[in-house]
Amino acid sequence: MYRDWGRQANTTTPNKYRQLPRDYNPRFIYEKIGYNFQILELQAAMGRVQLRKANEIKRLRKKNFDYLYTNLVNFGDLILPDWNSEADICWFAFPLSTCGDRGNLVSYLEKHGIETRSMFTGNVTKHPAYKKSNFRLGGVLREADWILKHSFWITCHPRLTKSDLEYIVKIFKDYYEKKIT
């Protein structure tokens, strides 16, 4: 746990922390204050190979992000990212928020094979790692609380095919059509 940002080790049990949303993914609950300690030599070896592919990976991620953005922008209560047009972003994933019930949407996506991730971390003060920590808040963390309850990621991985992307959009469309009827 200490080497993995303090994320809990047991990722199969449902969320047991009342201060976190009931649907919060247990893989992203931080029980300890941790760090990002990984196998440095192995990472360096893999990184050297990945660096040669970096521009192509970035291009494909942008292409996939653009496809998802264009095709999800008009769905129901989704809130899509907004960014500076001059920024040169390599999208790690596709961030989304919903004004509706994230739990139902995420469950529907997962049931149809579209993996999701909770937004890292929303309001970190709600995670168990910080329960006994002394900290001072400069105010109410409304936006962080909102992100904790309403935001998540889907993939824009560079190996997604056109049919993968079409399937993702189809599942969103199916969800919102069923929700309306």
FENVEN-V208835 format. One record per backbone hydrogen bond with DSSP energy under -0.5 kcal/mol. CO is the residue of the C=O (numbers start at 1). NH is the residue of the N-H. E is the energy in kcal/mol with one decimal. If there is no record, write none. Layout:
co & nh & e
CO & NH & E
CO & NH & E
//
This chain:
co & nh & e
1 & 4 & -0.6
1 & 6 & -2.5
2 & 5 & -0.5
2 & 35 & -3.5
3 & 37 & -1.1
4 & 7 & -2.1
5 & 34 & -0.9
6 & 31 & -2.0
6 & 32 & -1.6
9 & 11 & -0.9
16 & 18 & -0.7
17 & 20 & -1.5
21 & 24 & -2.0
25 & 28 & -2.1
26 & 29 & -1.1
28 & 30 & -0.5
29 & 8 & -2.9
29 & 31 & -0.8
30 & 129 & -2.7
32 & 34 & -0.8
35 & 5 & -3.7
35 & 37 & -0.7
36 & 38 & -0.7
38 & 40 & -1.2
39 & 43 & -2.4
40 & 44 & -2.6
41 & 45 & -2.2
42 & 46 & -2.5
43 & 47 & -3.0
44 & 48 & -2.0
45 & 49 & -1.1
46 & 50 & -2.6
47 & 51 & -2.7
48 & 52 & -0.8
49 & 52 & -0.7
49 & 53 & -0.6
50 & 53 & -1.2
50 & 54 & -0.6
51 & 54 & -0.8
53 & 57 & -2.7
54 & 58 & -2.7
55 & 59 & -2.3
56 & 60 & -2.5
57 & 61 & -2.6
58 & 62 & -2.4
59 & 63 & -2.3
60 & 64 & -2.6
61 & 65 & -2.8
62 & 66 & -3.0
63 & 67 & -2.1
64 & 68 & -2.5
65 & 69 & -3.1
66 & 70 & -2.7
67 & 71 & -1.9
68 & 72 & -1.8
69 & 73 & -1.5
72 & 75 & -1.8
74 & 76 & -0.6
75 & 78 & -2.2
77 & 99 & -1.8
78 & 80 & -0.5
79 & 97 & -1.6
84 & 87 & -2.1
87 & 89 & -0.8
89 & 91 & -0.7
93 & 95 & -0.7
94 & 154 & -1.7
95 & 81 & -0.6
96 & 152 & -2.7
97 & 79 & -3.2
100 & 102 & -1.0
101 & 105 & -1.8
102 & 106 & -3.3
103 & 107 & -2.3
104 & 108 & -2.2
105 & 109 & -2.6
106 & 110 & -2.9
107 & 111 & -2.5
108 & 112 & -1.2
109 & 112 & -0.6
109 & 114 & -2.8
110 & 113 & -2.0
113 & 115 & -0.8
115 & 155 & -0.5
117 & 153 & -2.6
119 & 121 & -0.6
122 & 124 & -1.2
123 & 126 & -2.1
124 & 127 & -1.5
127 & 130 & -1.9
128 & 131 & -1.6
130 & 133 & -0.9
133 & 135 & -0.6
140 & 142 & -1.0
141 & 145 & -2.7
142 & 146 & -2.6
143 & 147 & -2.7
144 & 123 & -0.7
144 & 148 & -2.2
145 & 149 & -1.5
146 & 150 & -2.2
147 & 151 & -2.1
150 & 98 & -1.8
151 & 119 & -1.2
152 & 96 & -3.2
153 & 117 & -1.6
154 & 94 & -3.2
157 & 160 & -1.7
161 & 165 & -2.3
162 & 166 & -2.6
163 & 167 & -2.2
164 & 168 & -2.2
165 & 169 & -2.2
166 & 170 & -2.5
167 & 171 & -2.4
168 & 172 & -2.0
169 & 173 & -2.6
170 & 174 & -3.0
171 & 175 & -2.4
172 & 176 & -2.5
173 & 177 & -2.5
174 & 178 & -2.5
175 & 179 & -2.1
176 & 180 & -1.6
177 & 181 & -2.0
//
